């Protein structure tokens, strides 16, 4: 996901296919839903994956100077602690 946040880190294959964060999120959640049909344990992974994408989108907004550091710190979800 770090490559999606910082375009300078993206390999040419990703840049040439124009894979956005939204596309990657949709593909990932679709694959997770398919896996969950066969194995219900993957259902527990969905909130974690959604949170990872939420944080990655927030980091991308920060790098584009759309939000400040204080907004980044305030947006942390209380559900998952490190």
HELIX and SHEET records of a PDB file:
HELIX    1   1 UNK A    2  UNK A    5  1                                   4    
HELIX    2   2 UNK A    7  UNK A    9  5                                   3    
HELIX    3   3 UNK A   12  UNK A   17  1                                   6    
HELIX    4   4 UNK A   21  UNK A   38  1                                  18    
HELIX    5   5 UNK A   40  UNK A   45  5                                   6    
HELIX    6   6 UNK A   46  UNK A   63  1                                  18    
HELIX    7   7 UNK A   69  UNK A   74  1                                   6    
END                                                                             
